[in-house]
Amino acid sequence: MASRTFTAESIQAAISMVKESIGPDAVILNTRRLPKKTRDPYGKDMFEVIATQSSGPASQNSKQGASLIKKTERLQNQPVQNLFNPAQLSGQSHEEKPDSALATIQAELDALKDMIKTLSFSDGIPDEVRRLPECMALFNRLAGTGLTERRARRFMSIAYEAMEGKEFSASDFNRKLIDVLLGTLEVTDPFTEINSGNTKKNKAFALIGPTGSGKTTTIAKLAAELSIVRKLKVGVISIDGYRIGAIEQIKTYTSIMGIQCMAAFSREDLAIAMSKMEGKDVILIDTAGYSHFDTQKMNEISDLIQKDADISSLLVLSATTSKEDMLEASKRYSALNPSAYVFTKLDETCRPGVILDQILDMRMPVAFMTNGQKVPDDLVAATRKKIMGFVFESRRISS
C-alpha cells in the first residue's frame, strides 16, 4: 500500500489521524516538524507524519512505529482511574501484584511520553534512536537539559559511530555517550600550584562577568575555601564602586572570616592595595557587574586589571542566562582574556545543559561551579563528572 501523509497542529493529533485512517497496525515511516511560514503572522508550526499500512516484514524502525501506535490505543482505552488505582486495573489476575501492574503501566506511559517528545523535535527521530529505540529516553533527557537539539543529535551520532560494528546493548551505548560528553570538557583549578607561605609573587585573580552573575558571593565562597580549607593567606580587593552596598557586602563576608579587604577605585588605588597585600598567597578581586554592551564601562574594567600582567581573570556566568545572552556576554568579556569559567546559580535552573553549549561555543576550561547561596558550602571545584552530574540533575519544570 502506498504511503500517506498526515498533517496536524500536534504530533498527537497527527497520530490519531493515522489510526483513524489506516488503523492501529499502521507503520510510521517518517515524522517532522513543519515551521510556520515567515510571511504568515498567524501561522503555526505543523507536524507531518508519513505512514502506511503494515504488509509483510517491516524494518526495525517501522515495527517501532507500529508498536508505539498500539501502545497509544491500549492506553487510550484504559479507564482513567485504572492509571492511578492499581486495585481497579481491569483484567488484573489475582496472582498479579498491584505494584507490578502499576509499574508496567508507568513504564508504558513513560515510553509513550518519550516517543511523543522525540517526535516533536524539528528533525523527528534521530537515526541512532531508530536503530536502538531503547536509547530514546536518554536522547530526550539530553535534549531536555537545555543542550541544543543539534548538539544532542551530534553526540548521539558520535557515540553510535564509535560502537558501530560491535555487538552492544542500550546500556553500553549510554555509557559510550557519557564518555563522549566527558571528552568534550576541560577543567582546571587555578589555585593548585599556590603554596602557603610563598611570598615571592602575588597570585591575583579578578572575577569578571555580567550584572547579577554572582561574582561577589562567589568571591566570598572562594575566600573561605582558600583560607579555611586550603590554609592559604588570602586578601580581597573590591573595585566595584558602581553597585550600591557592594563593598559593604564583601567586607561583611571577609570580616567574619578574618580576611583583609580593601577598596580600590583607580589603577593607583589597586596598585597600592596589591602592594599592601604583598605577603598574601592569593588576592581575589571583585569587579563591578556592568552590562557587557556598555563599551565605556568595559574599557574601565580593562584599564584597571588588564594592564597588570600578574592579574588573571575568571569569567563568571549564571546558568540561568539564556544560551544566546551567555554566548554574547562571553564574546564581549573575551577582550579581558579570561582563563577559565565559573558557572553560578546551577540550583536555580531547569536547563543546566546551557553550560555545555557555552563550553563548546567558547572553548575554555571550567574552574568552579556554585549551587546555592551558602558560604562556603555551595562552591564546587569542577571535575568532568561533577559537571555532568549538574547537567543531568533532574528538576521539576512547572507547566
BALUM-765660 format. One line per field, with one value per residue: residue in one letter; z, y, x negated of N, C-alpha, C in turn. Coordinates in steps of 0.05 Angstrom, whole numbers, plus 5000, padded with zeros to 4 digits. Example, Ala and Ser with C-alpha at 12.3 -4.5 7.8 and 13.67 -1.06 7.14 Angstrom:
BEGIN
code	a s .
n.pz	5156 5142 .
n.py	4886 4955 .
n.px	4736 4743 .
ca.pz	5156 5143 .
ca.py	4910 4979 .
ca.px	4754 4727 .
c.pz	5156 5157 .
c.py	4934 5001 .
c.px	4736 4742 .
END
This chain:
BEGIN
code	m a s r t f t a e s i q a a i s m v k e s i g p d a v i l n t r r l p k k t r d p y g k d m f e v i a t q s s g p a s q n s k q g a s l i k k t e r l q n q p v q n l f n p a q l s g q s h e e k p d s a l a t i q a e l d a l k d m i k t l s f s d g i p d e v r r l p e c m a l f n r l a g t g l t e r r a r r f m s i a y e a m e g k e f s a s d f n r k l i d v l l g t l e v t d p f t e i n s g n t k k n k a f a l i g p t g s g k t t t i a k l a a e l s i v r k l k v g v i s i d g y r i g a i e q i k t y t s i m g i q c m a a f s r e d l a i a m s k m e g k d v i l i d t a g y s h f d t q k m n e i s d l i q k d a d i s s l l v l s a t t s k e d m l e a s k r y s a l n p s a y v f t k l d e t c r p g v i l d q i l d m r m p v a f m t n g q k v p d d l v a a t r k k i m g f v f e s r r i s s .
n.pz	5000 4984 5014 5060 5076 5135 5166 5222 5279 5323 5345 5369 5350 5296 5297 5315 5271 5236 5259 5255 5200 5176 5213 5274 5263 5232 5201 5219 5178 5174 5210 5220 5238 5213 5202 5214 5162 5144 5124 5142 5193 5227 5226 5245 5274 5244 5244 5211 5191 5161 5139 5130 5111 5148 5118 5108 5123 5165 5175 5230 5249 5230 5255 5306 5304 5293 5340 5379 5365 5376 5431 5445 5431 5467 5516 5513 5513 5564 5626 5661 5717 5725 5714 5758 5803 5828 5847 5817 5767 5705 5685 5715 5742 5799 5819 5803 5825 5852 5853 5813 5768 5765 5757 5707 5675 5685 5661 5607 5599 5606 5563 5521 5529 5519 5465 5442 5455 5428 5376 5370 5361 5316 5273 5276 5294 5315 5276 5305 5348 5321 5305 5353 5394 5450 5469 5467 5512 5536 5497 5497 5549 5547 5508 5536 5577 5563 5527 5459 5408 5361 5377 5413 5379 5349 5387 5398 5348 5344 5386 5369 5322 5343 5367 5326 5287 5328 5376 5418 5476 5499 5547 5541 5499 5524 5563 5529 5505 5548 5558 5511 5519 5566 5545 5519 5554 5592 5650 5705 5760 5784 5830 5849 5847 5882 5939 6009 6044 6005 5984 5942 5896 5880 5872 5836 5823 5784 5786 5735 5697 5676 5702 5761 5759 5801 5824 5872 5915 5900 5905 5961 5974 5950 5978 6030 6019 6003 6046 6094 6083 6048 6073 6058 6054 6046 6010 5996 5946 5928 5871 5857 5852 5832 5843 5892 5959 5950 5966 6022 6028 6013 6050 6097 6092 6091 6140 6177 6167 6179 6141 6103 6072 6020 5987 5920 5870 5827 5781 5809 5862 5863 5854 5901 5939 5925 5935 5990 6003 5994 6020 6016 5996 5957 5920 5914 5868 5865 5816 5784 5761 5703 5646 5590 5543 5550 5528 5547 5603 5603 5582 5624 5664 5639 5637 5690 5707 5664 5648 5684 5689 5726 5742 5735 5700 5716 5686 5704 5698 5698 5704 5695 5653 5586 5528 5484 5505 5542 5509 5480 5521 5538 5492 5491 5539 5528 5512 5557 5566 5597 5636 5652 5665 5713 5734 5758 5802 5791 5818 5807 5759 5707 5662 5658 5619 5585 5598 5576 5522 5521 5537 5493 5451 5464 5475 5535 5598 5656 5721 5772 5803 5827 5871 5903 5958 6004 6043 6060 6033 5984 5938 5886 5864 5799 5764 5710 5717 5757 5731 5692 5726 5747 5700 5685 5728 5755 5752 5772 5724 5720 5693 .
n.py	4976 5045 5100 5149 5217 5255 5314 5357 5400 5383 5329 5288 5294 5284 5230 5207 5215 5181 5131 5131 5132 5092 5052 5014 4983 5011 5034 5077 5118 5164 5226 5296 5365 5421 5483 5547 5591 5645 5691 5691 5716 5695 5642 5573 5526 5462 5391 5334 5269 5211 5153 5083 5024 4964 4912 4851 4835 4883 4938 4949 5000 5012 4974 4993 5041 5020 4990 5030 5058 5020 5018 5068 5063 5023 5048 5091 5067 5049 5055 5118 5119 5072 5082 5104 5077 5019 4976 4975 4958 4936 4869 4849 4796 4751 4735 4772 4824 4886 4930 4915 4915 4969 4990 4970 4997 5049 5048 5041 5089 5125 5109 5123 5179 5192 5178 5214 5263 5259 5256 5307 5339 5382 5356 5306 5235 5217 5182 5146 5133 5108 5062 5040 5037 5036 5076 5122 5150 5169 5204 5242 5261 5284 5325 5352 5377 5427 5431 5444 5417 5403 5394 5352 5311 5307 5287 5238 5214 5211 5176 5130 5118 5105 5057 5025 4966 4931 4886 4911 4935 4976 4999 4997 5032 5079 5088 5097 5144 5180 5179 5204 5255 5271 5274 5322 5362 5409 5420 5459 5480 5538 5549 5509 5506 5542 5553 5554 5607 5624 5679 5705 5722 5754 5724 5741 5744 5764 5767 5769 5790 5792 5836 5814 5761 5736 5747 5772 5741 5693 5706 5710 5656 5631 5656 5635 5580 5578 5600 5575 5519 5506 5531 5577 5643 5696 5753 5805 5848 5900 5929 5947 5999 6014 5988 5995 5987 5944 5941 5941 5893 5853 5864 5850 5794 5782 5801 5768 5722 5737 5760 5803 5861 5908 5970 5995 6045 6063 6056 6069 6064 6008 5989 6005 5976 5923 5924 5928 5879 5844 5801 5761 5697 5690 5737 5761 5793 5833 5853 5904 5893 5907 5920 5880 5905 5956 5993 6033 6024 5973 5983 6011 5973 5940 5975 5978 5925 5896 5914 5898 5849 5809 5796 5750 5730 5706 5683 5695 5666 5662 5605 5610 5643 5656 5616 5647 5699 5687 5670 5716 5751 5725 5731 5786 5794 5767 5800 5813 5771 5721 5663 5618 5588 5605 5577 5597 5593 5544 5517 5542 5534 5498 5482 5464 5447 5487 5505 5468 5478 5530 5520 5491 5527 5570 5554 5537 5522 5497 5523 5529 5516 5539 5525 5547 5593 5590 5604 5575 5532 5520 5516 5487 5453 5444 5382 5335 5296 5318 5363 5338 5314 5357 5376 5334 5332 5321 5364 5392 5417 5469 5471 .
n.px	4983 4990 4954 4980 4992 5000 5021 5020 5035 5009 4966 4993 5045 5036 5020 5067 5099 5074 5086 5142 5149 5117 5110 5095 5050 5017 4957 4907 4869 4840 4828 4836 4826 4861 4842 4875 4897 4856 4880 4930 4963 5001 4995 4979 4933 4931 4943 4918 4934 4914 4943 4959 4997 4985 4951 4927 4857 4827 4784 4738 4746 4797 4828 4823 4853 4905 4912 4913 4958 4997 4991 5008 5063 5079 5071 5105 5154 5157 5190 5193 5186 5159 5107 5086 5102 5083 5114 5160 5149 5168 5179 5139 5102 5111 5063 5027 4985 5004 4967 4932 4964 4977 4927 4916 4953 4937 4886 4901 4928 4886 4854 4888 4891 4838 4834 4871 4848 4799 4816 4834 4791 4754 4729 4750 4745 4680 4631 4600 4633 4674 4647 4634 4681 4686 4655 4682 4703 4656 4637 4678 4673 4623 4630 4668 4640 4626 4586 4573 4615 4590 4537 4545 4561 4515 4478 4502 4494 4438 4426 4453 4426 4377 4389 4405 4406 4397 4424 4473 4508 4565 4549 4493 4487 4506 4467 4423 4440 4439 4384 4367 4389 4361 4311 4310 4302 4263 4226 4201 4159 4143 4115 4083 4027 4008 3972 3976 3947 3912 3884 3861 3886 3945 4009 4059 4128 4180 4250 4294 4353 4423 4475 4506 4489 4466 4416 4395 4414 4390 4337 4333 4343 4299 4258 4266 4260 4206 4178 4196 4202 4159 4118 4090 4062 4103 4125 4172 4196 4238 4263 4310 4345 4392 4440 4489 4474 4439 4385 4391 4419 4381 4342 4368 4371 4315 4296 4319 4291 4241 4207 4166 4190 4196 4214 4213 4210 4185 4129 4084 4101 4110 4059 4034 4064 4053 3998 3998 4016 3977 3954 3992 4018 4057 4095 4159 4201 4256 4299 4338 4405 4419 4463 4449 4454 4442 4395 4359 4356 4336 4286 4265 4260 4223 4179 4166 4152 4129 4080 4043 3998 3997 4047 4098 4158 4223 4281 4346 4408 4478 4518 4572 4578 4598 4579 4564 4554 4515 4473 4463 4447 4399 4368 4360 4333 4288 4248 4220 4189 4202 4185 4212 4276 4328 4385 4447 4506 4530 4567 4614 4637 4673 4651 4594 4560 4545 4496 4461 4467 4445 4392 4375 4383 4350 4289 4261 4231 4267 4269 4295 4360 4423 4477 4517 4531 4502 4445 4384 4404 4432 4399 4365 4309 4291 4299 4298 4338 4370 4390 4422 4457 4486 4509 4544 4577 4640 4696 4758 4803 4846 4911 .
ca.pz	5000 4983 5039 5062 5093 5152 5178 5243 5295 5344 5337 5379 5331 5271 5301 5317 5243 5224 5269 5245 5171 5168 5234 5295 5253 5213 5205 5215 5162 5180 5223 5220 5244 5191 5213 5202 5140 5155 5115 5153 5221 5242 5221 5267 5267 5239 5246 5188 5196 5137 5148 5110 5124 5151 5099 5107 5141 5168 5187 5259 5254 5224 5277 5329 5300 5297 5368 5394 5359 5391 5459 5447 5430 5491 5539 5510 5520 5592 5642 5673 5744 5726 5712 5784 5825 5820 5855 5798 5740 5692 5675 5731 5754 5828 5826 5795 5846 5844 5847 5788 5746 5763 5746 5678 5663 5686 5641 5581 5597 5602 5535 5504 5531 5505 5437 5434 5458 5407 5350 5368 5353 5289 5253 5281 5310 5305 5264 5326 5363 5303 5305 5381 5407 5479 5476 5463 5537 5541 5479 5507 5573 5538 5496 5556 5596 5553 5505 5434 5395 5341 5391 5425 5357 5342 5407 5393 5324 5350 5403 5353 5304 5359 5374 5302 5281 5352 5389 5443 5487 5504 5569 5530 5484 5542 5574 5509 5501 5571 5553 5491 5532 5584 5530 5508 5576 5604 5677 5716 5786 5782 5855 5858 5848 5902 5965 6032 6053 5982 5982 5921 5875 5886 5853 5837 5805 5783 5776 5716 5687 5674 5725 5773 5754 5827 5829 5900 5931 5893 5917 5989 5976 5943 6001 6051 6011 6002 6072 6115 6074 6037 6091 6044 6063 6025 6011 5977 5937 5914 5853 5849 5863 5816 5855 5919 5980 5941 5983 6049 6027 6013 6076 6117 6090 6097 6168 6191 6162 6187 6116 6097 6049 6014 5964 5900 5850 5805 5778 5831 5886 5860 5858 5930 5954 5920 5949 6019 6006 5981 6033 6013 5975 5937 5922 5898 5861 5858 5797 5780 5741 5683 5622 5571 5519 5557 5520 5564 5628 5598 5579 5651 5678 5625 5645 5718 5712 5641 5644 5704 5679 5748 5747 5717 5701 5715 5676 5720 5683 5712 5689 5689 5630 5561 5512 5466 5522 5554 5488 5474 5543 5538 5470 5499 5561 5519 5509 5582 5566 5620 5634 5660 5672 5738 5729 5783 5803 5779 5833 5800 5731 5698 5637 5663 5595 5570 5603 5557 5497 5525 5536 5465 5434 5471 5488 5558 5620 5679 5746 5795 5799 5852 5870 5926 5970 6029 6042 6033 6025 5957 5918 5877 5846 5775 5751 5688 5726 5772 5712 5680 5747 5748 5674 5684 5752 5748 5766 5763 5708 5723 5667 .
ca.py	5000 5070 5115 5172 5238 5267 5338 5367 5421 5369 5302 5270 5295 5270 5201 5200 5215 5157 5108 5131 5128 5067 5031 5011 4969 5029 5036 5104 5118 5188 5248 5321 5390 5440 5511 5564 5607 5671 5713 5687 5722 5679 5613 5557 5502 5438 5365 5317 5241 5195 5126 5064 5000 4943 4889 4834 4842 4911 4945 4953 5026 5011 4959 5010 5059 5005 4983 5053 5065 5001 5026 5091 5053 5008 5066 5108 5051 5042 5074 5137 5113 5049 5091 5114 5059 4991 4957 4975 4952 4916 4845 4841 4770 4752 4730 4795 4843 4913 4947 4906 4924 4998 4996 4965 5019 5073 5044 5046 5117 5138 5104 5139 5207 5195 5178 5239 5284 5256 5263 5336 5354 5393 5337 5279 5216 5213 5156 5128 5123 5089 5036 5030 5051 5037 5100 5146 5165 5183 5227 5263 5273 5301 5348 5366 5391 5454 5429 5446 5392 5397 5382 5327 5292 5303 5270 5211 5203 5204 5152 5107 5111 5092 5030 5011 4942 4915 4880 4927 4939 5004 5009 5001 5057 5101 5093 5109 5172 5195 5182 5225 5281 5277 5281 5350 5381 5414 5431 5469 5493 5558 5554 5485 5509 5562 5541 5572 5618 5633 5708 5716 5735 5754 5710 5756 5734 5781 5754 5787 5778 5810 5843 5793 5734 5723 5750 5778 5717 5673 5715 5702 5627 5625 5665 5616 5555 5580 5607 5556 5492 5502 5543 5598 5671 5708 5781 5812 5876 5906 5952 5951 6024 6020 5976 6005 5967 5922 5939 5933 5865 5836 5868 5834 5767 5778 5807 5744 5702 5749 5764 5831 5870 5936 5981 6009 6057 6072 6039 6076 6051 5980 5983 6008 5954 5899 5926 5923 5851 5830 5776 5742 5676 5695 5761 5758 5820 5834 5874 5913 5877 5924 5907 5876 5922 5983 5993 6050 6011 5950 5994 6019 5948 5932 5994 5972 5898 5883 5924 5886 5822 5790 5791 5732 5735 5684 5693 5685 5666 5649 5583 5618 5660 5642 5608 5670 5720 5677 5670 5744 5762 5714 5743 5813 5793 5754 5821 5814 5746 5703 5637 5596 5594 5598 5577 5601 5590 5519 5507 5559 5530 5472 5477 5468 5439 5511 5509 5452 5494 5552 5509 5482 5551 5586 5534 5547 5503 5505 5522 5524 5518 5544 5514 5557 5618 5586 5608 5569 5504 5517 5520 5461 5452 5430 5358 5328 5281 5336 5379 5322 5309 5380 5377 5314 5333 5323 5384 5394 5440 5475 5475 .
ca.px	5000 4974 4953 4998 4982 5020 5011 5037 5022 4993 4959 5014 5067 5028 5021 5095 5109 5063 5101 5169 5150 5103 5115 5074 5027 5003 4928 4897 4845 4824 4841 4821 4840 4862 4843 4895 4886 4847 4897 4957 4961 5020 4989 4969 4917 4948 4928 4924 4928 4918 4949 4970 5008 4965 4954 4903 4836 4822 4758 4739 4757 4825 4840 4824 4875 4929 4915 4920 4986 5013 4990 5026 5090 5084 5073 5129 5178 5156 5205 5174 5180 5141 5079 5077 5110 5076 5135 5182 5139 5185 5165 5116 5105 5108 5035 5010 4981 5012 4944 4920 4981 4974 4900 4917 4968 4920 4865 4913 4933 4860 4846 4905 4883 4812 4839 4885 4829 4779 4829 4839 4767 4757 4720 4761 4730 4653 4625 4590 4656 4688 4632 4634 4703 4683 4640 4699 4705 4631 4636 4697 4662 4600 4641 4683 4623 4621 4568 4588 4622 4569 4513 4553 4560 4487 4466 4513 4482 4410 4426 4462 4404 4356 4397 4413 4390 4395 4450 4475 4535 4571 4532 4467 4488 4509 4440 4406 4449 4429 4356 4364 4394 4339 4287 4312 4299 4237 4228 4176 4160 4121 4101 4069 3998 4001 3964 3977 3921 3897 3889 3845 3902 3974 4026 4084 4149 4204 4274 4308 4377 4445 4490 4523 4478 4458 4387 4388 4419 4370 4312 4335 4340 4272 4241 4270 4248 4177 4166 4204 4197 4132 4099 4075 4066 4120 4133 4194 4197 4263 4262 4338 4356 4415 4464 4493 4470 4422 4361 4400 4426 4357 4328 4382 4361 4287 4291 4327 4270 4215 4192 4162 4206 4192 4228 4196 4227 4168 4105 4065 4112 4106 4030 4028 4077 4037 3973 4002 4023 3954 3949 4014 4015 4078 4111 4183 4210 4285 4304 4366 4420 4432 4473 4427 4459 4432 4367 4344 4351 4318 4259 4255 4250 4198 4158 4159 4140 4117 4053 4026 3993 3999 4075 4113 4187 4242 4307 4368 4433 4500 4531 4599 4578 4604 4556 4556 4543 4490 4453 4457 4431 4372 4353 4352 4313 4263 4228 4205 4173 4206 4171 4229 4304 4341 4414 4462 4535 4538 4591 4637 4645 4682 4637 4565 4545 4535 4467 4447 4466 4426 4365 4369 4383 4326 4273 4246 4236 4284 4254 4313 4389 4437 4504 4532 4522 4487 4416 4372 4412 4443 4378 4355 4287 4301 4288 4316 4361 4387 4404 4443 4477 4503 4524 4565 4593 4669 4711 4786 4809 4874 4925 .
c.pz	5000 5009 5037 5081 5109 5166 5198 5260 5318 5334 5346 5360 5305 5274 5303 5289 5229 5233 5257 5215 5163 5188 5253 5285 5233 5221 5199 5201 5168 5194 5221 5228 5220 5203 5199 5181 5151 5147 5126 5183 5239 5240 5246 5257 5264 5241 5224 5195 5170 5146 5125 5125 5125 5132 5097 5126 5142 5180 5216 5265 5250 5246 5302 5327 5304 5326 5385 5389 5375 5421 5464 5449 5456 5515 5537 5517 5550 5608 5658 5701 5746 5724 5739 5807 5817 5826 5834 5769 5727 5681 5692 5744 5784 5836 5821 5818 5836 5837 5820 5765 5743 5750 5716 5664 5663 5665 5613 5578 5592 5573 5516 5505 5517 5475 5427 5434 5435 5380 5347 5361 5323 5268 5258 5297 5299 5295 5285 5343 5347 5304 5333 5397 5437 5488 5473 5489 5542 5522 5488 5531 5566 5526 5516 5576 5588 5531 5479 5421 5375 5354 5403 5403 5349 5361 5404 5369 5329 5366 5387 5334 5318 5365 5349 5296 5304 5361 5415 5450 5490 5526 5560 5515 5502 5555 5554 5504 5524 5567 5532 5502 5550 5569 5518 5529 5585 5631 5686 5745 5787 5808 5865 5862 5868 5929 5987 6040 6030 5978 5960 5900 5882 5864 5855 5816 5807 5772 5760 5707 5688 5701 5735 5768 5780 5834 5858 5918 5925 5904 5947 5992 5970 5967 6024 6044 6013 6029 6093 6107 6065 6053 6077 6056 6040 6031 5990 5971 5922 5896 5842 5864 5849 5830 5884 5939 5973 5960 6012 6050 6029 6039 6098 6117 6100 6127 6185 6190 6171 6164 6110 6071 6045 5989 5946 5878 5826 5803 5801 5857 5886 5865 5887 5946 5950 5933 5979 6024 5994 5994 6030 5992 5952 5942 5903 5893 5852 5840 5795 5758 5721 5661 5602 5545 5525 5552 5538 5590 5625 5595 5606 5666 5666 5634 5673 5720 5688 5638 5666 5697 5701 5755 5726 5721 5700 5707 5690 5703 5698 5694 5682 5664 5605 5545 5496 5482 5534 5533 5482 5496 5543 5515 5477 5520 5552 5514 5534 5586 5591 5615 5639 5666 5702 5733 5756 5779 5789 5794 5825 5772 5726 5673 5640 5639 5579 5575 5585 5530 5499 5523 5508 5446 5439 5488 5510 5581 5641 5704 5770 5786 5826 5849 5895 5937 5994 6024 6065 6021 5996 5935 5911 5858 5822 5769 5729 5698 5742 5753 5700 5701 5749 5723 5674 5709 5745 5765 5754 5747 5710 5695 5665 .
c.py	5025 5085 5139 5192 5251 5291 5349 5387 5408 5341 5282 5270 5281 5240 5191 5197 5189 5133 5107 5124 5101 5045 5029 4997 4985 5030 5065 5104 5142 5209 5273 5344 5408 5468 5528 5582 5635 5694 5711 5691 5706 5649 5599 5535 5478 5414 5347 5288 5226 5166 5109 5041 4979 4920 4874 4844 4872 4915 4949 4980 5026 4996 4976 5029 5044 4998 5006 5062 5046 5008 5050 5082 5039 5027 5084 5093 5044 5063 5092 5128 5089 5058 5100 5095 5030 4971 4955 4969 4930 4893 4837 4814 4772 4748 4754 4816 4871 4931 4940 4916 4954 5005 4991 4987 5044 5072 5050 5076 5133 5134 5121 5169 5211 5196 5204 5262 5283 5264 5293 5352 5361 5373 5308 5262 5214 5185 5136 5117 5104 5062 5023 5045 5054 5062 5125 5163 5181 5208 5250 5277 5292 5327 5365 5381 5420 5454 5430 5419 5383 5383 5355 5305 5286 5284 5241 5198 5195 5178 5128 5099 5097 5063 5012 4987 4923 4908 4895 4930 4969 5015 5014 5028 5081 5108 5106 5139 5190 5200 5204 5253 5290 5286 5309 5371 5384 5428 5441 5479 5512 5562 5530 5488 5530 5549 5562 5581 5628 5663 5721 5731 5732 5738 5723 5746 5753 5766 5775 5773 5798 5816 5819 5764 5720 5726 5754 5754 5695 5680 5706 5672 5619 5632 5645 5589 5556 5585 5585 5527 5488 5516 5563 5625 5687 5737 5787 5842 5880 5931 5957 5976 6032 6011 5985 5982 5944 5918 5930 5903 5847 5840 5853 5806 5764 5783 5783 5723 5712 5753 5794 5838 5900 5944 5995 6019 6067 6053 6044 6062 6020 5972 5985 5984 5928 5899 5920 5894 5833 5803 5755 5721 5681 5721 5758 5786 5818 5858 5881 5898 5895 5907 5904 5891 5950 5984 6010 6037 5987 5960 6002 5995 5939 5949 5987 5946 5887 5891 5914 5856 5801 5783 5773 5737 5709 5694 5679 5688 5651 5628 5590 5636 5644 5636 5632 5692 5712 5678 5698 5756 5751 5725 5770 5812 5779 5774 5824 5788 5729 5676 5614 5606 5589 5600 5578 5594 5565 5507 5522 5555 5501 5464 5480 5460 5463 5515 5491 5466 5516 5542 5501 5506 5567 5568 5546 5527 5514 5502 5515 5527 5524 5535 5522 5582 5614 5589 5593 5543 5501 5525 5493 5464 5434 5404 5351 5314 5299 5354 5363 5316 5333 5382 5358 5313 5338 5345 5386 5419 5445 5480 5502 .
c.px	4983 4975 4972 4987 5004 5007 5031 5021 5005 4987 4980 5037 5061 5029 5050 5107 5099 5079 5129 5170 5139 5108 5092 5049 5011 4973 4919 4870 4827 4841 4824 4838 4839 4864 4863 4881 4880 4866 4925 4956 4980 5015 4979 4950 4936 4930 4937 4916 4934 4921 4960 4981 4986 4971 4928 4882 4831 4794 4761 4752 4787 4840 4843 4848 4902 4934 4924 4949 5005 5014 5008 5055 5097 5088 5097 5154 5179 5172 5186 5167 5160 5112 5068 5083 5105 5098 5157 5173 5156 5169 5142 5121 5100 5079 5018 5009 4989 4989 4932 4937 4979 4948 4901 4931 4951 4898 4876 4919 4907 4850 4862 4897 4856 4816 4851 4865 4808 4791 4833 4814 4768 4749 4729 4742 4701 4649 4616 4612 4672 4674 4633 4655 4700 4669 4656 4700 4679 4629 4654 4686 4639 4610 4656 4667 4619 4600 4584 4593 4601 4545 4520 4552 4531 4473 4476 4499 4453 4409 4434 4440 4382 4362 4404 4394 4386 4423 4451 4504 4540 4554 4504 4466 4490 4482 4422 4414 4438 4399 4350 4368 4371 4315 4287 4305 4270 4241 4200 4180 4137 4105 4084 4039 3989 3995 3965 3949 3904 3903 3873 3861 3931 3988 4053 4103 4173 4227 4290 4334 4400 4458 4507 4513 4469 4429 4380 4392 4398 4343 4311 4331 4312 4253 4242 4256 4217 4164 4171 4196 4168 4110 4080 4081 4079 4125 4154 4193 4223 4259 4290 4349 4381 4441 4466 4490 4452 4399 4369 4407 4401 4341 4341 4373 4333 4281 4298 4304 4243 4197 4190 4177 4202 4208 4208 4214 4211 4144 4085 4074 4106 4077 4023 4039 4061 4010 3975 4008 4000 3949 3970 4007 4033 4091 4135 4194 4239 4289 4333 4380 4434 4444 4450 4431 4449 4402 4349 4336 4333 4289 4247 4245 4224 4174 4148 4143 4124 4087 4033 4022 3997 4028 4088 4143 4202 4269 4330 4394 4454 4513 4560 4601 4584 4578 4546 4542 4516 4467 4444 4440 4402 4356 4343 4330 4288 4241 4211 4189 4177 4193 4189 4257 4309 4371 4429 4492 4545 4562 4616 4647 4655 4668 4607 4548 4535 4505 4450 4445 4446 4398 4356 4368 4357 4308 4256 4251 4255 4268 4272 4342 4401 4466 4520 4519 4504 4457 4403 4382 4418 4423 4366 4332 4294 4285 4307 4341 4380 4403 4427 4465 4496 4521 4548 4582 4622 4682 4739 4790 4838 4886 4937 .
END
